[in-house]
Amino acid sequence: MLTRRAFVNASTMSAVAVAAISGRGQAASIPEAATMKEAGTQKPLAPIPGPIITRLSR
């Protein structure tokens, strides 16, 4: 005979297993992280030609 405690434990374990499997599928859609061959920093961006316009908030 199946006790209430055994039923709850079995259903909990089943829910955890389903969540773990669906979590792997979701993790597969995450894009791969960018990697570099060297540890150097990126060159600075070239300045935009034209006048520099700044807005001062008052």
MODELLER restraints for C-alpha pairs under 7 A, 6 or more apart:
rsr = mdl.restraints
at = mdl.atoms
